[in-house]
Structures are given as C-alpha cells and as structure tokens.
Amino acid sequence: MSCRSLLICQILVLLAASDIRAGEVEVASDEEKSVTIFESRILPIFQATKPSSCTECHLHGVELKDYIRSTQQETYSSLVAADMIDTRKPDESKILGFINRRPTTPSLVTEKMRKKEYEAFRDWIRAAVADHALLSKKEKFEPLSSRVPVEVIRQAR
C-alpha cells in the first residue's frame, strides 16, 4: 500500500470514528456568523486603548473606533446610513477603502494593524450583508463619522 493510500485510509477511519457524516455538520446561520465576527473582531477595535492605523496619517483626529458602536445592529445601520457600507458590493464599501489607505512609506507595525483591521471589517461586512435578519431590521441610527470635521481630516492627510 502506498503512503498516499495509507494516508487516505487513516483519514477515513478518523472521520468514521468521530461520527462526522456529510450533511450532519451544523453550519452557523448568517446571523450567527456576522454577530460572531462582530463580537470577536470588530468590538475589540472599538474597545482598544491603542490607536488604530488611521492615526498614522490623521494623528489623533480620526479613529476607526469612531465608526463602531457597541452593538452590531447599531454599527451596521449607522454605517449603511452614512453610505460607508455598500450592501450590493460589500468589498467596495467606502469604509474598506478608508481603512486601506496608507501613506507612501507606512510603518511595518501599522501596516500589520491596517491589514488586520481591513480583514476584520471586510469579513464582517460580507457576513452582515448576507444576514437577512440584520437587513430586515428597520431601526434607524445616526450615521457614524469622525468627531473631527471633514475639512480637518482632509488637511491632516
């Protein structure tokens, strides 16, 4: 018996032993996925004491946490109201473009942070726009934005 065949047999035995059969694996609903991503990857940005990657260009005038609220519903609704989330083309959401902006020579530490923030928001937005329960809620929240006037943000870049 070849090594490949032996490996395949071992995998099949392990699958049978763990009683995993096709169709029996429980898949999380869209709502569970989006809430899980929000709570595990977006809320920590909101609660962080360290500044976000935004401060690399904007100093302390703009923080990514200014665009997050304590609940998924409020954050999502507010970002949609501010046209920061594109529900039809989630990967083209304005907030992703903002997060992905970088100076001509970004620092390595900030670049890693920016990548982590971008991936967290991208994954959450993808899950959130697929969450029919989240989309159907009609609660209205104020659009989220920076505490600093747009003119100051532009000047700081």
DSSP file (Angstrom, degrees, kcal/mol; ACC not computed):
  #  RESIDUE AA STRUCTURE BP1 BP2  ACC     N-H-->O    O-->H-N    N-H-->O    O-->H-N    TCO  KAPPA ALPHA  PHI   PSI    X-CA   Y-CA   Z-CA
    1    1 A M              0   0    0      0, 0.0     2,-0.0     0, 0.0     0, 0.0   0.000 360.0 360.0 360.0 133.7    0.0    0.0    0.0
    2    2 A S     >  -     0   0    0      1,-0.1     4,-2.4     4,-0.0     5,-0.2  -0.282 360.0-111.5 -74.8 163.1    1.4    3.4   -1.0
    3    3 A C  H  > S+     0   0    0      1,-0.2     4,-2.4     2,-0.2     5,-0.2   0.876 118.9  53.5 -60.8 -37.9    1.9    6.2    1.5
    4    4 A R  H  > S+     0   0    0      2,-0.2     4,-2.3     1,-0.2    -1,-0.2   0.929 109.7  46.2 -65.3 -45.1   -0.9    8.2   -0.2
    5    5 A S  H  > S+     0   0    0      1,-0.2     4,-2.4     2,-0.2    -2,-0.2   0.892 112.2  51.6 -63.9 -39.9   -3.4    5.3    0.1
    6    6 A L  H  X S+     0   0    0     -4,-2.4     4,-2.3     2,-0.2    -1,-0.2   0.906 109.6  49.7 -63.1 -42.2   -2.4    4.8    3.7
    7    7 A L  H  X S+     0   0    0     -4,-2.4     4,-2.3     2,-0.2    -2,-0.2   0.916 110.3  50.0 -62.8 -44.1   -3.0    8.4    4.5
    8    8 A I  H  X S+     0   0    0     -4,-2.3     4,-2.4     1,-0.2    -2,-0.2   0.913 110.5  50.4 -61.5 -43.5   -6.4    8.4    2.8
    9    9 A C  H  X S+     0   0    0     -4,-2.4     4,-2.3     1,-0.2    -1,-0.2   0.899 109.7  50.8 -62.0 -41.1   -7.4    5.3    4.8
   10   10 A Q  H  X S+     0   0    0     -4,-2.3     4,-2.5     2,-0.2    -1,-0.2   0.910 109.9  49.6 -64.2 -41.5   -6.3    6.9    8.1
   11   11 A I  H  X S+     0   0    0     -4,-2.3     4,-2.5     2,-0.2    -2,-0.2   0.924 110.9  49.7 -62.8 -44.4   -8.4   10.0    7.3
   12   12 A L  H  X S+     0   0    0     -4,-2.4     4,-2.4     1,-0.2    -2,-0.2   0.889 110.6  50.0 -62.8 -40.0  -11.4    7.9    6.5
   13   13 A V  H  X S+     0   0    0     -4,-2.3     4,-2.7     2,-0.2    -1,-0.2   0.924 111.1  49.3 -64.3 -44.1  -11.0    5.9    9.8
   14   14 A L  H  X S+     0   0    0     -4,-2.5     4,-2.0     2,-0.2    -2,-0.2   0.909 111.3  49.3 -62.4 -42.0  -10.7    9.2   11.7
   15   15 A L  H  <>S+     0   0    0     -4,-2.5     5,-1.9     2,-0.2     4,-0.3   0.920 113.4  46.0 -63.1 -43.6  -13.8   10.6   10.1
   16   16 A A  H ><5S+     0   0    0     -4,-2.4     3,-1.0     1,-0.2    -2,-0.2   0.896 111.8  52.1 -66.1 -39.6  -15.8    7.4   10.8
   17   17 A A  H 3<5S+     0   0    0     -4,-2.7    -1,-0.2     1,-0.3    -2,-0.2   0.850 109.1  48.9 -67.0 -33.8  -14.6    7.3   14.4
   18   18 A S  T 3<5S-     0   0    0     -4,-2.0    -1,-0.3    -5,-0.2    -2,-0.2   0.464 109.1-126.9 -86.8   1.1  -15.6   10.9   15.0
   19   19 A D  T < 5 +     0   0    0     -3,-1.0     2,-0.6    -4,-0.3    -3,-0.2   0.814  53.1 154.9  61.2  34.1  -19.0   10.1   13.5
   20   20 A I      < +     0   0    0     -5,-1.9     2,-0.3     5,-0.0    -1,-0.2  -0.844  15.5 175.7 -94.0 122.0  -18.9   13.0   11.1
   21   21 A R    >   -     0   0    0     -2,-0.6     3,-2.2    -3,-0.1     4,-0.5  -0.917  40.4 -87.0-124.6 152.1  -21.1   12.3    8.1
   22   22 A A  T 3  S+     0   0    0     -2,-0.3    -1,-0.0     1,-0.3     0, 0.0  -0.288 114.1  17.9 -56.4 135.9  -21.9   14.5    5.1
   23   23 A G  T 3  S+     0   0    0      2,-0.1    -1,-0.3     1,-0.1    -3,-0.0   0.267 105.2  86.8  87.1 -12.4  -24.9   16.8    5.9
   24   24 A E    <   +     0   0    0     -3,-2.2     2,-0.4     2,-0.1    -2,-0.2   0.563  58.0 105.4 -96.2  -9.2  -24.7   16.3    9.6
   25   25 A V  S    S-     0   0    0     -4,-0.5     2,-0.5     1,-0.1    -2,-0.1  -0.582  74.9-126.7 -73.9 126.8  -22.2   19.1   10.2
   26   26 A E        -     0   0    0     -2,-0.4     2,-0.4     1,-0.0    -2,-0.1  -0.616  22.3-154.8 -78.6 124.5  -24.1   22.1   11.7
   27   27 A V        -     0   0    0     -2,-0.5     2,-0.1     1,-0.0    -1,-0.0  -0.842  19.1-116.5-102.2 134.6  -23.5   25.2    9.8
   28   28 A A        -     0   0    0     -2,-0.4    -1,-0.0     1,-0.1     2,-0.0  -0.398  31.8-114.3 -68.3 143.7  -23.9   28.6   11.5
   29   29 A S     >  -     0   0    0      1,-0.1     4,-2.4    -2,-0.1     5,-0.2  -0.257  28.8-104.7 -70.3 165.4  -26.6   30.8   10.3
   30   30 A D  H  > S+     0   0    0      1,-0.2     4,-2.6     2,-0.2     5,-0.2   0.889 123.0  52.7 -58.0 -39.7  -25.7   34.2    8.6
   31   31 A E  H  > S+     0   0    0      1,-0.2     4,-2.4     2,-0.2     5,-0.3   0.920 109.3  47.6 -64.2 -44.2  -26.8   36.0   11.8
   32   32 A E  H  > S+     0   0    0      1,-0.2     4,-2.4     2,-0.2    -1,-0.2   0.896 112.4  50.8 -63.7 -39.5  -24.6   33.8   14.0
   33   33 A K  H  X S+     0   0    0     -4,-2.4     4,-2.5     2,-0.2     5,-0.2   0.949 112.8  43.7 -63.0 -49.5  -21.6   34.4   11.6
   34   34 A S  H  X S+     0   0    0     -4,-2.6     4,-2.7    93,-0.3    -2,-0.2   0.909 115.9  47.2 -67.1 -41.0  -22.0   38.1   11.5
   35   35 A V  H  X S+     0   0    0     -4,-2.4     4,-3.0    -5,-0.2     5,-0.3   0.918 112.2  50.8 -64.9 -42.8  -22.5   38.5   15.2
   36   36 A T  H  X S+     0   0    0     -4,-2.4     4,-2.3    -5,-0.3     5,-0.2   0.928 113.0  45.0 -61.0 -45.8  -19.6   36.2   16.0
   37   37 A I  H  X>S+     0   0    0     -4,-2.5     4,-2.6     2,-0.2     5,-1.0   0.929 114.2  50.0 -63.9 -44.3  -17.3   38.2   13.7
   38   38 A F  I  X>S+     0   0    0     -4,-2.7     5,-2.9    -5,-0.2     4,-1.2   0.946 115.3  42.1 -59.2 -49.1  -18.5   41.5   15.1
   39   39 A E  I  <5S+     0   0    0     -4,-3.0    -1,-0.2     1,-0.2    -2,-0.2   0.841 122.3  38.3 -69.9 -33.8  -18.0   40.4   18.7
   40   40 A S  I  <5S+     0   0    0     -4,-2.3    -1,-0.2    -5,-0.3    -2,-0.2   0.747 133.5  15.8 -91.2 -23.4  -14.7   38.7   18.2
   41   41 A R  I  <5S+     0   0    0     -4,-2.6     4,-0.3    -5,-0.2    -3,-0.2   0.688 127.4  39.3-124.8 -26.4  -13.0   41.1   15.7
   42   42 A I  I >X<S+     0   0    0     -4,-1.2     4,-1.7    -5,-1.0     3,-0.9   0.888 110.1  54.4 -93.4 -47.6  -14.8   44.4   15.5
   43   43 A L  H 3><S+     0   0    0     -5,-2.9     4,-2.4     1,-0.3     5,-0.2   0.871 102.1  59.4 -56.8 -38.2  -15.7   45.1   19.1
   44   44 A P  H 3> S+     0   0    0      0, 0.0     4,-0.8     0, 0.0    -1,-0.3   0.852 104.7  50.9 -60.5 -30.6  -12.0   44.6   20.2
   45   45 A I  H X4 S+     0   0    0     -3,-0.9     3,-0.5    -4,-0.3    -2,-0.2   0.921 111.0  48.7 -66.8 -43.4  -11.1   47.6   17.9
   46   46 A F  H 3< S+     0   0    0     -4,-1.7    -1,-0.2     1,-0.2    -3,-0.1   0.860 117.4  40.9 -62.1 -37.7  -13.9   49.6   19.5
   47   47 A Q  H 3< S+     0   0    0     -4,-2.4    -1,-0.2    -5,-0.2    -2,-0.2   0.499  89.1 120.1 -91.6  -5.5  -12.6   48.7   23.0
   48   48 A A    <<  -     0   0    0     -4,-0.8     4,-0.1    -3,-0.5    17,-0.1  -0.262  50.8-157.4 -65.1 144.6   -8.9   49.0   22.2
   49   49 A T  S    S+     0   0    0      2,-0.1    -1,-0.1     0, 0.0    -4,-0.0   0.677  74.4  82.4 -90.9 -21.4   -6.8   51.5   24.2
   50   50 A K  S    S-     0   0    0      1,-0.1    -2,-0.1    -5,-0.0     2,-0.0  -0.552  91.2-104.3 -81.2 148.5   -4.2   51.6   21.4
   51   51 A P        -     0   0    0      0, 0.0    -1,-0.1     0, 0.0    -2,-0.1  -0.318  34.5-117.3 -70.0 156.4   -4.8   53.9   18.4
   52   52 A S    >   -     0   0    0     10,-0.1     3,-1.3    -4,-0.1     4,-0.2  -0.241  34.9 -92.5 -83.8 177.6   -5.9   52.4   15.1
   53   53 A S  T >  S+     0   0    0      1,-0.2     3,-1.7     2,-0.2     4,-0.4   0.713 116.3  77.9 -64.4 -20.4   -4.0   52.6   11.8
   54   54 A C  T >> S+     0   0    0      1,-0.3     4,-2.4     2,-0.2     3,-1.2   0.828  81.9  65.9 -58.1 -32.6   -5.9   55.7   10.9
   55   55 A T  H <> S+     0   0    0     -3,-1.3     4,-1.3     1,-0.3    -1,-0.3   0.641  80.6  78.7 -70.2 -12.2   -3.7   57.8   13.3
   56   56 A E  H <4 S+     0   0    0     -3,-1.7    -1,-0.3    -4,-0.2    -2,-0.2   0.892 116.1  14.7 -62.0 -37.6   -0.7   57.1   11.0
   57   57 A C  H <4 S+     0   0    0     -3,-1.2    -2,-0.2    -4,-0.4    -1,-0.2   0.767 136.5  41.0-101.5 -35.7   -2.0   59.8    8.7
   58   58 A H  H >< S-     0   0    0     -4,-2.4     3,-2.3     1,-0.3     4,-0.3   0.314  87.6-149.4-101.2   7.6   -4.6   61.6   10.8
   59   59 A L  T 3< S-     0   0    0     -4,-1.3     3,-0.3     1,-0.3    -1,-0.3  -0.369  70.5 -29.4  53.7-129.5   -2.8   61.7   14.1
   60   60 A H  T 3  S+     0   0    0      1,-0.2    -1,-0.3    -4,-0.1     3,-0.1   0.264 121.5  89.5-101.4  14.2   -5.4   61.6   16.8
   61   61 A G  S <  S+     0   0    0     -3,-2.3    87,-0.5     1,-0.2     2,-0.4   0.799  90.5  37.7 -78.4 -28.6   -8.1   63.3   14.8
   62   62 A V        +     0   0    0     -3,-0.3     2,-0.4    -4,-0.3    -1,-0.2  -0.986  64.3 178.3-129.5 131.8   -9.6   60.2   13.2
   63   63 A E    >   -     0   0    0     -2,-0.4     3,-1.7    -9,-0.1     4,-0.3  -0.991  33.3-134.5-131.1 139.8  -10.0   56.8   14.9
   64   64 A L  G >  S+     0   0    0     -2,-0.4     3,-2.1     1,-0.3    -1,-0.1   0.837 105.8  67.1 -59.7 -32.6  -11.5   53.7   13.4
   65   65 A K  G >  S+     0   0    0      1,-0.3     3,-1.4   -20,-0.2    -1,-0.3   0.685  83.5  73.7 -65.2 -16.3  -13.5   53.2   16.6
   66   66 A D  G <  S+     0   0    0     -3,-1.7    79,-0.5     1,-0.3    -1,-0.3   0.702  96.5  51.4 -65.7 -17.6  -15.4   56.4   15.7
   67   67 A Y  G <  S+     0   0    0     -3,-2.1     2,-0.4    -4,-0.3    -1,-0.3   0.215 101.0  76.5-104.1  13.0  -17.2   54.2   13.1
   68   68 A I    <   -     0   0    0     -3,-1.4     2,-0.2   -22,-0.1     4,-0.1  -0.957  56.5-168.1-126.1 142.5  -18.1   51.4   15.6
   69   69 A R        -     0   0    0     -2,-0.4   -23,-0.1     2,-0.3     6,-0.1  -0.701  41.5 -96.4-118.8 176.7  -20.9   51.2   18.2
   70   70 A S  S    S+     0   0    0     -2,-0.2     2,-0.3   -24,-0.1     3,-0.1   0.646 103.8  51.5 -74.0 -14.8  -21.4   48.7   21.0
   71   71 A T  S  > S-     0   0    0      1,-0.1     4,-2.2   -28,-0.0    -2,-0.3  -0.911  76.1-131.0-123.1 153.4  -23.9   46.6   19.0
   72   72 A Q  H  > S+     0   0    0     -2,-0.3     4,-3.2     2,-0.2     5,-0.3   0.922 108.1  53.6 -61.8 -44.7  -23.8   45.0   15.6
   73   73 A Q  H  > S+     0   0    0      1,-0.2     4,-2.7     2,-0.2     5,-0.3   0.930 111.7  43.3 -59.2 -48.0  -27.2   46.4   14.7
   74   74 A E  H  > S+     0   0    0      2,-0.2     4,-2.2     1,-0.2     5,-0.2   0.915 116.4  47.6 -66.7 -42.0  -26.3   50.0   15.5
   75   75 A T  H  X S+     0   0    0     -4,-2.2     4,-2.4     2,-0.2     5,-0.2   0.953 115.8  44.0 -62.7 -49.8  -22.9   49.8   13.9
   76   76 A Y  H  X S+     0   0    0     -4,-3.2     4,-2.5     2,-0.2     5,-0.2   0.950 115.8  46.2 -62.0 -51.3  -24.3   48.2   10.7
   77   77 A S  H  X S+     0   0    0     -4,-2.7     4,-2.5    -5,-0.3    -1,-0.2   0.892 114.5  48.4 -60.5 -40.7  -27.3   50.5   10.4
   78   78 A S  H  X S+     0   0    0     -4,-2.2     4,-1.6    -5,-0.3    66,-0.7   0.893 112.0  47.9 -68.7 -40.2  -25.2   53.6   11.1
   79   79 A L  H  <>S+     0   0    0     -4,-2.4     5,-3.0    -5,-0.2     6,-0.9   0.879 113.0  48.5 -68.6 -37.1  -22.6   52.7    8.5
   80   80 A V  H ><5S+     0   0    0     -4,-2.5     3,-1.7     4,-0.2    -2,-0.2   0.922 110.2  52.1 -65.7 -43.4  -25.2   51.9    5.9
   81   81 A A  H 3<5S+     0   0    0     -4,-2.5    -2,-0.2     1,-0.3    -1,-0.2   0.818 109.7  49.6 -61.9 -30.8  -26.9   55.3    6.7
   82   82 A A  T 3<5S-     0   0    0     -4,-1.6    -1,-0.3    -5,-0.1    -2,-0.2   0.332 115.1-117.7 -88.8   6.8  -23.6   57.0    6.2
   83   83 A D  T < 5S+     0   0    0     -3,-1.7    11,-0.4     2,-0.1    -3,-0.2   0.792  80.9 124.6  58.9  30.0  -23.0   55.2    2.8
   84   84 A M      < +     0   0    0     -5,-3.0    11,-2.2    -6,-0.2     2,-0.5   0.654  64.1  55.4 -90.9 -18.0  -19.9   53.6    4.3
   85   85 A I  S    S-     0   0    0     -6,-0.9     2,-0.8     8,-0.2    -1,-0.1  -0.973  71.4-151.8-117.1 128.4  -21.2   50.0    3.5
   86   86 A D        -     0   0    0     -2,-0.5     6,-0.2     4,-0.3     7,-0.2  -0.869   8.0-167.4 -95.8 106.0  -22.2   49.0    0.0
   87   87 A T  S    S+     0   0    0     -2,-0.8    -1,-0.1     1,-0.2     6,-0.0   0.729  86.7  45.8 -70.4 -21.0  -24.8   46.3    0.6
   88   88 A R  S    S+     0   0    0      1,-0.2    -1,-0.2    -3,-0.1    -2,-0.0   0.822 128.6  23.4 -88.5 -34.8  -24.7   45.3   -3.1
   89   89 A K  S >  S+     0   0    0      1,-0.1     3,-2.3     3,-0.0    -3,-0.2  -0.683  71.3 176.4-130.2  77.2  -20.9   45.2   -3.5
   90   90 A P  G >  S+     0   0    0      0, 0.0     3,-1.7     0, 0.0    -4,-0.3   0.816  77.6  59.3 -56.9 -34.8  -19.6   44.7    0.1
   91   91 A D  G 3  S+     0   0    0      1,-0.3    31,-0.0    -6,-0.1    35,-0.0   0.635 103.5  54.4 -70.7 -10.9  -15.9   44.5   -1.0
   92   92 A E  G <  S+     0   0    0     -3,-2.3    -1,-0.3    -6,-0.2     5,-0.1   0.170  78.6 141.2-104.8  16.2  -16.3   48.0   -2.5
   93   93 A S    X>  -     0   0    0     -3,-1.7     4,-1.5    -7,-0.2     3,-0.6  -0.312  58.4-127.1 -61.2 140.5  -17.6   49.6    0.8
   94   94 A K  H 3> S+     0   0    0    -11,-0.4     4,-2.3     1,-0.2     5,-0.2   0.857 107.2  58.7 -58.0 -39.7  -16.2   53.0    1.5
   95   95 A I  H 3> S+     0   0    0    -11,-2.2     4,-2.5     1,-0.2    -1,-0.2   0.856 103.1  53.2 -64.0 -32.7  -15.0   52.2    4.9
   96   96 A L  H <> S+     0   0    0     -3,-0.6     4,-2.1   -12,-0.4    -1,-0.2   0.897 108.3  50.5 -66.5 -39.5  -12.8   49.4    3.5
   97   97 A G  H  X S+     0   0    0     -4,-1.5     4,-0.6     2,-0.2    -2,-0.2   0.901 110.9  49.0 -62.9 -40.7  -11.3   52.0    1.1
   98   98 A F  H >< S+     0   0    0     -4,-2.3     3,-1.0     1,-0.2    -2,-0.2   0.930 112.0  47.6 -64.2 -45.4  -10.6   54.3    4.0
   99   99 A I  H 3< S+     0   0    0     -4,-2.5    -1,-0.2     1,-0.2    -2,-0.2   0.878 109.8  54.5 -62.8 -37.0   -9.0   51.6    6.1
  100  100 A N  H 3< S+     0   0    0     -4,-2.1    -1,-0.2    -5,-0.2    -2,-0.2   0.543  82.1 109.2 -79.7  -7.1   -6.9   50.5    3.2
  101  101 A R    <<  +     0   0    0     -3,-1.0    -3,-0.0    -4,-0.6    13,-0.0  -0.435  47.1 177.9 -68.2 144.4   -5.4   54.0    2.6
  102  102 A R        -     0   0    0     -2,-0.1    -2,-0.0   -46,-0.0   -48,-0.0  -0.989  30.5-106.1-146.5 153.4   -1.8   54.2    3.5
  103  103 A P        -     0   0    0      0, 0.0   -46,-0.0     0, 0.0    54,-0.0  -0.245  45.9 -98.2 -70.6 169.6    1.0   56.8    3.5
  104  104 A T  S    S+     0   0    0      1,-0.3    -2,-0.0     2,-0.0     0, 0.0   0.837 120.9  27.7 -61.7 -32.0    3.7   56.5    0.9
  105  105 A T  S    S-     0   0    0      2,-0.0    -1,-0.3     0, 0.0     2,-0.1  -0.689  84.2-172.2-129.7  81.2    6.0   54.9    3.5
  106  106 A P        -     0   0    0      0, 0.0     2,-0.2     0, 0.0    -4,-0.0  -0.363  28.3-109.2 -71.6 151.8    3.9   53.1    6.1
  107  107 A S     >  -     0   0    0      1,-0.1     4,-2.4    -2,-0.1     5,-0.2  -0.503  22.7-122.6 -76.2 151.4    5.5   51.6    9.1
  108  108 A L  H  > S+     0   0    0      2,-0.2     4,-1.9     1,-0.2     5,-0.2   0.888 111.4  50.7 -61.5 -40.9    5.6   47.8    9.3
  109  109 A V  H  > S+     0   0    0      1,-0.2     4,-2.0     2,-0.2    -1,-0.2   0.935 113.1  44.6 -64.3 -46.8    3.7   47.8   12.6
  110  110 A T  H  > S+     0   0    0      1,-0.2     4,-3.1     2,-0.2    -2,-0.2   0.866 109.5  56.9 -66.8 -35.4    0.9   50.0   11.3
  111  111 A E  H  X S+     0   0    0     -4,-2.4     4,-2.2     2,-0.2    -1,-0.2   0.903 108.0  47.1 -62.9 -41.1    0.8   48.0    8.1
  112  112 A K  H  X S+     0   0    0     -4,-1.9     4,-2.1     2,-0.2    -1,-0.2   0.905 113.7  48.3 -65.0 -41.6    0.1   44.8   10.0
  113  113 A M  H  X S+     0   0    0     -4,-2.0     4,-2.7     2,-0.2    -2,-0.2   0.919 110.5  51.2 -64.2 -43.9   -2.5   46.6   12.1
  114  114 A R  H  X S+     0   0    0     -4,-3.1     4,-3.0     1,-0.2     5,-0.2   0.912 109.6  50.3 -60.6 -43.4   -4.2   48.0    8.9
  115  115 A K  H  X S+     0   0    0     -4,-2.2     4,-2.6     1,-0.2    -1,-0.2   0.915 111.7  47.9 -61.5 -43.4   -4.3   44.5    7.4
  116  116 A K  H  X S+     0   0    0     -4,-2.1     4,-2.1     2,-0.2    -2,-0.2   0.917 114.3  46.0 -64.5 -44.2   -5.9   43.1   10.5
  117  117 A E  H  X S+     0   0    0     -4,-2.7     4,-2.6     2,-0.2     5,-0.2   0.923 113.4  49.7 -63.6 -45.3   -8.5   45.9   10.7
  118  118 A Y  H  X S+     0   0    0     -4,-3.0     4,-3.1    -5,-0.2     5,-0.2   0.940 112.5  46.2 -60.1 -49.2   -9.2   45.7    6.9
  119  119 A E  H  X S+     0   0    0     -4,-2.6     4,-2.5    -5,-0.2     5,-0.2   0.879 112.1  51.8 -64.0 -38.5   -9.7   41.9    7.1
  120  120 A A  H  X S+     0   0    0     -4,-2.1     4,-2.3    -5,-0.2    -1,-0.2   0.954 115.0  41.0 -62.7 -49.9  -11.9   42.1   10.2
  121  121 A F  H  X S+     0   0    0     -4,-2.6     4,-3.1     2,-0.2     5,-0.2   0.912 115.1  51.3 -65.9 -42.4  -14.2   44.7    8.6
  122  122 A R  H  X S+     0   0    0     -4,-3.1     4,-2.4    -5,-0.2    -2,-0.2   0.940 113.1  44.8 -60.2 -47.5  -14.3   43.0    5.2
  123  123 A D  H  X S+     0   0    0     -4,-2.5     4,-2.1    -5,-0.2    -1,-0.2   0.905 115.6  47.4 -64.5 -41.4  -15.2   39.7    6.7
  124  124 A W  H  X S+     0   0    0     -4,-2.3     4,-3.2    -5,-0.2    -2,-0.2   0.930 111.9  49.2 -66.6 -44.4  -17.8   41.2    9.0
  125  125 A I  H  X S+     0   0    0     -4,-3.1     4,-2.5     2,-0.2     5,-0.2   0.920 110.4  51.2 -62.0 -43.3  -19.4   43.3    6.2
  126  126 A R  H  X S+     0   0    0     -4,-2.4     4,-0.7    -5,-0.2    -1,-0.2   0.928 115.6  41.8 -58.2 -45.2  -19.6   40.2    3.9
  127  127 A A  H  X S+     0   0    0     -4,-2.1     4,-0.5    -5,-0.2     3,-0.4   0.893 113.3  53.5 -69.5 -39.5  -21.3   38.3    6.7
  128  128 A A  H >< S+     0   0    0     -4,-3.2     3,-1.0     1,-0.2     7,-0.2   0.893 105.6  51.4 -66.0 -40.9  -23.6   41.2    7.7
  129  129 A V  H 3< S+     0   0    0     -4,-2.5    -1,-0.2     1,-0.3    -2,-0.2   0.721 110.8  50.4 -71.3 -17.5  -24.9   41.9    4.2
  130  130 A A  H 3< S+     0   0    0     -4,-0.7     2,-1.2    -3,-0.4    -1,-0.3   0.539  86.7  98.6 -90.1  -8.6  -25.8   38.2    3.9
  131  131 A D    <X  -     0   0    0     -3,-1.0     4,-2.2    -4,-0.5     3,-0.3  -0.680  54.4-172.0 -84.2  97.3  -27.6   38.3    7.3
  132  132 A H  H  > S+     0   0    0     -2,-1.2     4,-1.8     1,-0.2    -1,-0.2   0.817  83.4  55.8 -62.8 -32.5  -31.2   38.7    6.3
  133  133 A A  H  > S+     0   0    0      2,-0.2     4,-0.9     1,-0.2    -1,-0.2   0.907 109.4  46.7 -66.7 -40.6  -32.3   39.3    9.9
  134  134 A L  H  4 S+     0   0    0     -3,-0.3     3,-0.4     1,-0.2    -2,-0.2   0.898 113.2  49.0 -66.9 -41.2  -29.9   42.2   10.2
  135  135 A L  H  < S+     0   0    0     -4,-2.2    -1,-0.2     1,-0.2    -2,-0.2   0.823 108.1  54.4 -67.6 -32.2  -31.0   43.7    6.8
  136  136 A S  H  < S+     0   0    0     -4,-1.8     2,-0.3    -5,-0.2    -1,-0.2   0.679  81.7 102.1 -81.0 -16.5  -34.7   43.4    7.7
  137  137 A K     <  -     0   0    0     -4,-0.9    -3,-0.0    -3,-0.4    -4,-0.0  -0.512  57.0-160.5 -70.9 132.1  -34.5   45.4   10.9
  138  138 A K        +     0   0    0     -2,-0.3    -1,-0.1     2,-0.1    -3,-0.0   0.248  39.8 135.8-100.8  11.9  -35.7   48.9   10.3
  139  139 A E        -     0   0    0      1,-0.1     2,-0.5     0, 0.0    -2,-0.0  -0.351  45.0-143.9 -61.5 140.1  -34.1   50.7   13.3
  140  140 A K        +     0   0    0    -59,-0.0     2,-0.3     3,-0.0   -62,-0.1  -0.917  20.4 178.7-110.5 131.7  -32.6   54.0   12.3
  141  141 A F        -     0   0    0     -2,-0.5     3,-0.1   -64,-0.1   -60,-0.1  -0.893  39.0 -89.0-125.9 158.2  -29.4   55.2   13.9
  142  142 A E        -     0   0    0     -2,-0.3   -60,-0.1     1,-0.1   -61,-0.1  -0.393  53.1-100.1 -63.1 139.6  -27.3   58.3   13.3
  143  143 A P        -     0   0    0      0, 0.0     2,-0.3     0, 0.0   -64,-0.2  -0.353  40.4-122.1 -59.0 142.3  -24.7   57.9   10.6
  144  144 A L        +     0   0    0    -66,-0.7     2,-0.3   -69,-0.2   -77,-0.1  -0.654  45.0 145.1 -88.5 143.4  -21.3   57.3   12.0
  145  145 A S        -     0   0    0    -79,-0.5     2,-0.0    -2,-0.3   -66,-0.0  -0.953  50.3 -67.6-160.4 177.5  -18.4   59.5   11.3
  146  146 A S        -     0   0    0     -2,-0.3   -84,-0.1     2,-0.2     4,-0.1  -0.306  36.1-126.2 -69.8 156.9  -15.3   61.0   12.8
  147  147 A R  S    S+     0   0    0    -86,-0.3    -1,-0.1   -84,-0.1   -85,-0.1   0.623  91.9  81.3 -75.8 -13.0  -15.5   63.5   15.6
  148  148 A V  S    S-     0   0    0    -87,-0.5    -2,-0.2     1,-0.1     5,-0.1  -0.741  93.8-102.1 -97.2 140.4  -13.3   65.8   13.5
  149  149 A P    >>  -     0   0    0      0, 0.0     4,-1.9     0, 0.0     3,-0.8  -0.259  30.6-116.5 -59.1 148.0  -14.8   68.0   10.7
  150  150 A V  H 3> S+     0   0    0      1,-0.3     4,-2.6     2,-0.2     5,-0.2   0.849 113.9  58.9 -54.7 -39.0  -14.1   66.6    7.2
  151  151 A E  H 3> S+     0   0    0      1,-0.2     4,-1.9     2,-0.2    -1,-0.3   0.879 106.5  47.2 -61.1 -38.7  -12.0   69.7    6.3
  152  152 A V  H <> S+     0   0    0     -3,-0.8     4,-2.0     2,-0.2    -1,-0.2   0.893 110.5  52.6 -70.3 -39.6   -9.6   68.9    9.1
  153  153 A I  H  X S+     0   0    0     -4,-1.9     4,-0.9     1,-0.2    -2,-0.2   0.946 110.6  47.1 -60.4 -48.5   -9.4   65.3    8.1
  154  154 A R  H >< S+     0   0    0     -4,-2.6     3,-0.7     1,-0.2    -1,-0.2   0.899 112.1  50.4 -60.9 -41.1   -8.5   66.2    4.5
  155  155 A Q  H 3< S+     0   0    0     -4,-1.9    -1,-0.2     1,-0.2    -2,-0.2   0.851 105.4  57.2 -66.5 -34.0   -5.9   68.7    5.7
  156  156 A A  H 3<        0   0    0     -4,-2.0    -1,-0.2     1,-0.3    -2,-0.2   0.711 360.0 360.0 -72.6 -19.6   -4.3   66.2    8.0
  157  157 A R    <<        0   0    0     -4,-0.9    -1,-0.3    -3,-0.7    -2,-0.2   0.503 360.0 360.0 -75.2 360.0   -3.6   63.7    5.2
